[in-house]
Amino acid sequence: MIDKSKLLERHLPTGEVEIPGIGTATVRALSRREAQEMHDASSEDREIIGISLGMVEPKLSPDEVRIWAENGTVDELISVTHKILELSGMTEDTVKRHYKSDGEQTGA
């Protein structure tokens, strides 16, 4: 039996990402609505929006993520983005597990 109130409350998993030489950031999964917002963004803004939505500590605005992107390494931003996508179930491996090669959902 499912508890409807639990289903409707926010329950997004979180995780940590080590940014070498800087510290540990806390990130969370994107909600379905947020994932769609990221997907609908222009290609150059997808990563900015994804990090801004998914980064919990420190919380960064899109403009702050752009500044970080100008001053940080590619690896820093990719590491954070990958962890957010992993928690959100949006990595290629996760998608492959949930869909058969013909595109039909596996029911997992």
Long-range contacts (C-beta under 8 A, 24 or more apart in sequence): 12-87, 13-87, 14-56, 14-87, 15-83, 15-86, 15-87, 17-79, 17-80, 17-83, 18-79, 19-76, 19-79, 19-80, 20-76, 22-76, 25-55, 25-56, 25-57, 25-58, 25-80, 26-55, 26-56, 26-57, 27-54, 27-55, 27-56, 27-80, 27-83, 27-84, 27-87, 28-54, 28-56, 28-84, 28-87, 29-54, 29-84, 29-87, 29-88, 29-89, 30-54, 30-84, 30-88, 30-90, 35-88, 35-90, 47-77, 47-81, 50-81, 50-84, 50-85, 51-77, 51-80, 51-81, 51-84, 54-80, 54-84, 54-87, 54-88, 55-80, 55-84
